Amino acid sequence: MGEKILIIEDDPQVADFLKQSLELEGYQCSSALNGIDGLNKIKKENPDLVLLDLGLPDIDGIEVCKKIKTNIITQKIPIIMLTARTQTEDRVTGLETGADDYIVKPFTPQELLARIKGMFRRMGYYVSEPEEIISKGGVTMEITSRRIMVNIPTEIDLAPKEFELLYLLMRNSNKALRREYLLKTLWGYEDTSDSRTLDVHIQRLRKKLGEQAGKRIETVESYGYRFVD
């Protein structure tokens, strides 16, 4: 059976269209027409991914995203936001709240499917070898268990995309990684001109690592980022 996807979208026609399109690709899909119903279904169904529209009638999508990502049981479920072109600030807020990616309406089923497949594919990409442990600059990553410790024994929680980003930076420590490389590898973006996704995830990662360890993620002006060992 395919991965389980929950679609939280207030337009019944759009929700049904997305559901049918994804089920044809082998995914198990359910839908909710408002935020409260969506949150209840997440608890009952434990989906593998959530497609979340920002313009919901009861609780806005930003608040739904926040509730998912602050609940220890659901916080690691990846979220792809469905947004309108006029919701630039909402997209940034959603990413800061914990969303893993966004796609701008109107979009084609092929574009959405590519984002979903990329998300599921990359969720497994970075657990490379059993018992792999990376320890640099006071930060320790246990890849198999997906545990992150800063100045052992302090353990922190990272969202899947934050984990993957830190993994790439630490595996390539002291080497500057281009923005384009990170965006294409982690999110599948070909066009990077309209994305603050990477910057927001870097900000979140620095904050979670703490003041001292967070400084090890350096910005390379007009190029990208690097983890300094």
N, C-alpha and C positions, 0 to 999 in steps of 0.2 A: 504494500500500500504506500501511496505517496505521502509526502509531508502534509501536515495539517495547517491550513491557513484560515485565519479569521479576518473577514472583511467588515470593517466598521465604517459604514457609508450611509448617509441619510436619504439618498435618492434610490428608491427601490429598483428603478430600471438600471441604473449604473451598477448597483450591487449585484443584481441578477446577471447582468452582462459579464461582469468580472468573474462571478462564481462559475458560470458556464464555460467561459474561456479557460479558466485555470483547471477546471475539472476535466476538460478535454486533454489537458497536458498531464493528467494523472494525479493531480493534487486533490486532497480531501478538503473541501471548503464549507464554511458556514458563514453566516452574515448577521449583522446587528444594525439596526437603523438609528440607534442613538448611543450615547456614551455609557449610560447606566446599564443597558442591555449588553453592550460590548464588554464591560468590566465583569459582569456576571458570567458571561460565556467564557471569558478567559479563565476564571476560577474553575468552571466546570469542565472545560474541554482541554485546557493546557495546550494551546496551539504552538506550532513550531515557529510561526511568524504571524505578525499582525499588519494588515494594510489599514492605515488609519487616516480617514478624512479629517481635515482640520475644522470644517464648517458643520458642526453637529448642532442639533436643535436644543439639546438640554445642557450638556457639559461640553465645552469646546474641546477640540482635539488636543490642544496643548495640555489641558488639565487631565485628560484621559492618559496622555503619554506620561505625565508626571506621576500619576497614581500607579501605573504599570511599573515604572522604573524605580519607584521608592518602596515597592513591596518586595521583600526578600524572596518571595516565592516566584514572582513573575518578572523580576528585574532583568533577567538575562534573555528574555524573549525578544528577538530582533523586531524592530518597528520600521516600516517604510511609510512615510507620510505622503498623503495625496493632497497636493496644494494647488491653488490657483496662482497665476502669474503675478497677481497683485499682492500676494501674501509674503513678500520678501522677508519682512521683519518676523513674521510668524514662523517662517522656515528656520531662521536663525534661532529663534526662541525654542522651537521644537528640538533642534539639534542640541542646544544647550541643556534642555530638559532631559535628553537621553535618547532621542530617536537616532536610529542608525543610518538612515538614508531618507531621501525624499525624491519624488517624481512630480513634475509640474503638469497640470492639466492644461489643455487636452494632450493625452498621450495615446500611443497605439498599444494594442495588446502585446505586440512583439517587443516593444520597449519595456513594458512592465514585466513581461516574462523574462527578459534578459536580466533585469535587475534582481528578480526573485531567484533565478537560477544562480546568478553570481553570488548572491547573499548566502545561499545554502552551500554552494561549492566552497566559498572562502571560509565558511565556518569550520570546515574540516581540513583546510589546506595547511594550517599553521601548527597542527599537532603532528610534528614531523616524525620523531622517533620516540619509542617508549623510554621513560625515565630521563628524558632530556631535561637538563636543568641549566639555566643561564644565570650567572651571578656576576653583576658588574656594577660598580659605583654605588654599592649599598642596596641595590635592587636585585631580588632573586625571583626568577620565574620558574615554576615547576610546570612544565608544559603539559604533561599527561593529566595531572590533577587540576590544571588551570588555576593554580594558586600563585598569588603575587605577595611577596613580603618585602617591606622596606625596613632596613636596619633590623633584621630578625630580632624578636619574633612578631613584629607588627605586621598583620595581614590586612590587605585592602581588597575591595571588590571592584572589578572592572567589568564593564559591558563587553560583549563579544568583540565589537569593532575596536574598542579601546585596547583590548588584549592583543588583537592582531596587529594593531599599529605599534604598540610597544615592542612586540616580538620582532617585527621587521627592523625597528630602530636599534634594538639591542643586539640582534644578530649581526647587524652591520655597524656596530659601534665605531665611533670616530670617523665614519664615512658619511658625507652629506648625501641624502636621498632627495631626488628632485620631487617637487610637488606633483608634477605630471605622473611620475612613476607611482607615487603613493596613491593618488586618486584613481589611477587606472587599475592598479593591483588590488586595492581594498574595496573600491566601489564600482569599478568598471567604467568610470567616466572617460569619454574620449575628448569632450569639450570641457575645459576647466575654467572657462571665462566667467561662468555664472555660479560658481560654487564656493561657499565658505565652509563646506562640510569638514574639510581637513583642519582648518584653523580652529574651529569650534572643538573638535575632538582633541587637538593638541592642548587647548586651554583646559579642557576637562581632565586630561591625563596629568598635566602638570599639577593641577589642584589636588588630585587624589594622591599623587606621589608625595606631596608635601613640599615645603619650601626648599629644603636642601636637595632632595632627589629630583624634584621638578626642574631645578635649574640645569640639570644634566641634559635636558632636551633643549637644544639651542636652535634658534632661528638663523638660517643662512640666508641673508638678504638677497632677494630676487632669485632664489634658487629653491630652497626647501628647508629640511630639518635634519638634525643629526643628534644622536645620543653620545655624549662625551663620557668615556670611561675614565 
